[in-house]
């Protein structure tokens, strides 16, 4: 179980992305019955570290603190500033001993310099994706997604996508209920899937009449209904082709993928909080039967519904 997180900083670190990691892992949430994470910011040799925004940090912990962490994080940085060799070696050792590493935005270049992206799918901010692929040709750069979880190596896109990757790990380690509580505390959506597009063509609708927001709320409240593109397009008073195009423009994904994810999230909540059978839960969230739910749940979460229940169910 993940309990110890370290963030490594060095000259050129970006304050916002560092703040994202501090907010995700360094806040004491025990008052809300959320597990405590032993958290620290570290640097090579500790002491003074300059940021990309013209002010300095004072860091108390050296790399020895990061050497025992379950998760070592690298925030974004100015890419033309050198990375200490001891940081690269520590990252290699972290993966070698079975712990995880996570990068935010251009932090992926540090993982690449450590050789940890070779042969792995990974991502970074869409503006840097071509450079990442060119600099590390053995990496499998996926430029359009929010984050990629490749076993011990997790990479995320620009800025706020780091929160998505961290919430993904909260959910993976502690379950949907805890992840949702962490997200609520940060006032962010509880889950955006890693495969969701980084760049949404129209993130803020021009006016309320044009947004699909009310329809999305209705879908979540009525997951057992028929949510085919044809039926949803009819409810939105659009042709199926126009609806599909508008849906992707506003959400960054397809109607089918979005609805499936909402059904998985609803199923997680029922698996955690109730003793209902898998068949009954499948019917309640709109999968129809247990076999279909197992197929979609396993593809999205990488574990069976029963396995998820065994890990995260809340005893009465």
Beta strands, then each sheet from edge to edge (+ up, - down):
strand 1: 4-8
strand 2: 38-42
strand 3: 47-50
strand 4: 56-59
strand 5: 71-74
strand 6: 100-104
strand 7: 121-122
strand 8: 140-141
strand 9: 147-150
strand 10: 153-156
sheet 1: 2+ 1+ 5+ 6+ 10+ 9-
sheet 2: 3+ 4-
sheet 3: 7+ 8+
end
